[in-house]
Amino acid sequence: MGILIKPVITEKATGLSELRNCFTFVVNKRANKIEIKQAVEKAYGVSVDKVRTINVRPDRNSKFTKSGVITGKTNAYKKAIVQVADGDTIDLYSNL
């Protein structure tokens, strides 16, 4: 499995890309900042200034049903916010 899993396309991530030239990706849990930087530069042909990583914790929930309490959780993942140099940009919508 590669380092970059998928880009995050949300309202907050789109605002960051427009205002601060930062793009958000879901990445492999074991990837470090240097590997993420190299993967983005290779995949999109841009120069990366800064990489920030976040380990997103799983959300837990419980439901009360006729058959009892059902508990569940979402998966944990790692997210990277990549700041690209001025003048460079990443087009995330080109291959949809």
N, C-alpha and C positions, 0 to 999 in steps of 0.2 A: 504494500500500500504506500502511496506517495505521501509527501508531507502536507501538501495542500489538499484538503478534502472538498470544500466548496466555499464560494463566497457567501457572505451574509448580506442579504438585500432586505433591509428594514428601513423604516422612516428615519430612525436615528443614524444608521450607518450611511444612508444616502446624504443626510445633512452634513455628516463629517466629511464625506468625499467632496462635497461641493464647497464647503467653507475652509477646511484645513488640509485638503488633498490627502486624507487618510482613508484607507480601504480596509475592510474587515473580512477575515477569512476564518473558517473552522479548520483547524489543523490537527495533525496527529498529536496524541497526548505526550509522546516521548520526544517530540521535536523541540530543539532549543532555538534561541533567537537567531543564531548564526545560520542554522540550517533553513529557517523560515525565510530569512533575507535572501539567501542564495536561490531558493526555490522560486520566490516571487520575481527576482531579477531574471532568472532563466525562462520562466513561463510567460512573462509579459514584456520583457525587454525594456525595463525601466530601472532607474537607480533608486535604491531605498535609502532614506536618511535614518529612520528610527523604527524599531519594532517593539511593541508592547504586547505582553501576553497576559491572558486571564484564564484561570481554571474555573469553569462554570460548574457549580455544584448541582446535583440532581434535585428536582422538585419532588417532594413527597406529598401524596394526597390520600384521603380516605373517604369512602362513600358508605352511607348507611342504607342498606337495601333490605328487602324482605328476608333474604337468606342470611343476613348478618353483615358484619363490617368487612368491606373489601379495601385493601390497601394496595397502593401502587407507587411507582416512581418513574421519572424520566431518566434518561442516560446522562451521565456527566461527560463534558467535552471540554476541549481547550480552544480558546478563541485568540486570534492575533489581530492587532490593529497595526497596520503598516503605513508609515508616512512616506510618501513618494517625494522626490525632489521637485522643486518648482519647475514648471514647464512640462513635466511628464504627467501622464494620466493613464488610467487603466479603464478600458471599455468593457464593463462586465456584461453588457446587454448585446454584444455583437454576435454571440453564438446561441441565442435563445431560439 
